[in-house]
């Protein structure tokens, strides 16, 4: 399992020996970690590292995102010594709020947050409340027992964010 340390406003470190920094060119990135698995315009996907990397209009790295949370299969990520995919959403928001020391964009709150001072972004598709409501509806329709395993998995998953990303300074402004 690859260990990826997210370093806000700087980039990432992979297994403590490969550094990817904001401002690197696409060719420098490929020299460090190889060809992307998929590419769409200025979006690069690296399946083996479970990463999505965006390039700016100059072709340099402006955003790096871990996309397989909360249950990555090939990577373990950290930021400031914590794994954001193993830290429940409310606690992660509290930790990053203290670390951010500035404005937080809560326009998509409970699903997404942007910590503007440190250019950190979090996102998830559903919250605990969403899944609890879905389960309640399933029970009222007598469908819960047939879908119990999937529903409980979604309930567990909803306690965490599903993507964690960092951008260069000002990325979320």
JOHU-V102916 format. One record per residue. SS is DSSP state (H for helix, E for strand, L for the rest). PSI is psi in whole degrees, -180 to 180 (* if undefined). Layout:
# JOHU-V102916
ss=(SS,SS)
psi=(PSI,PSI)
This chain:
# JOHU-V102916
ss=(L,E,E,E,E,E,E,L,L,L,E,E,E,E,L,L,L,E,E,E,E,L,L,L,E,H,H,H,H,H,H,H,H,L,L,L,L,E,E,E,L,L,E,E,E,E,H,H,H,L,E,E,E,E,E,L,L,L,L,E,E,E,E,E,E,E,L,L,L,L,L,L,L,L,E,E,E,E,E,L,L,E,L,L,L,L,L,L,H,H,H,H,H,H,H,H,H,H,H,H,L,L,L,E,E,E,E,E,L,L,L,E,E,E,E,L,L,L,L,E,E,E,E,L,L,L,L,H,H,H,H,H,H,H,H,H,H,H,H,H,L,L,L,H,H,H,H,H,H,H,H,H,H,H,H,H,H,L,L,L,L,L,E,E,E,E,E,L,L,L,L,L,L)
psi=(129,139,124,119,119,125,98,140,2,-57,-142,158,128,120,32,5,-6,121,131,122,150,140,-13,150,166,-44,-37,-41,-47,-37,-34,-40,0,179,146,154,-38,153,132,109,-112,24,126,136,131,96,-41,-26,-2,44,149,128,130,143,146,-174,-18,1,22,156,128,-13,138,130,134,126,8,20,163,7,68,148,-26,-8,158,121,160,156,126,38,2,152,112,-19,-7,9,121,148,-51,-40,-40,-42,-44,-46,-47,-29,-45,-43,-39,-44,44,-159,141,128,111,22,-22,24,146,-14,-37,147,145,123,98,-40,-38,1,52,138,143,148,148,155,-25,156,169,-43,-39,-47,-38,-39,-40,-43,-42,-44,-41,-42,-41,-25,7,34,-8,-48,-35,-25,17,-48,-48,-41,-42,-34,-47,-37,-46,-47,-34,-11,-8,161,155,-20,151,124,156,150,168,165,129,1,-42,-1,*)
